[in-house]
């Protein structure tokens, strides 16, 4: 077999998970609410070959570690919030966007 006939090396095991973690971590640096689907689309647009299942698994691992907060809306859609503090959300049915509600307490 010549050097040109050799198959390309396969990706190391776990590389997809590592790429998903890096993408999720970069997104988590922002104060943001995101869906797995949106993060998956963002990764694919950046030519990061990762499956939707890997993105979900990574987001769930981040949630278990306390880095994200899982927010279920109407039992059909799951969002992941980088703001893990105790706060409320507003869901816009028209746009499908989930937003944090910031309560400002008056200073006594």
PyMOL commands that set and color helices and strands:
alter all, ss='L'
color gray80, all
select helices_A, chain A and resi 15-28+36-45+52-64
alter helices_A, ss='H'
color red, helices_A
select strands_A, chain A and resi 33-34+69-73+77-81+88-92+97-101
alter strands_A, ss='S'
color yellow, strands_A
deselect
rebuild
show_as cartoon
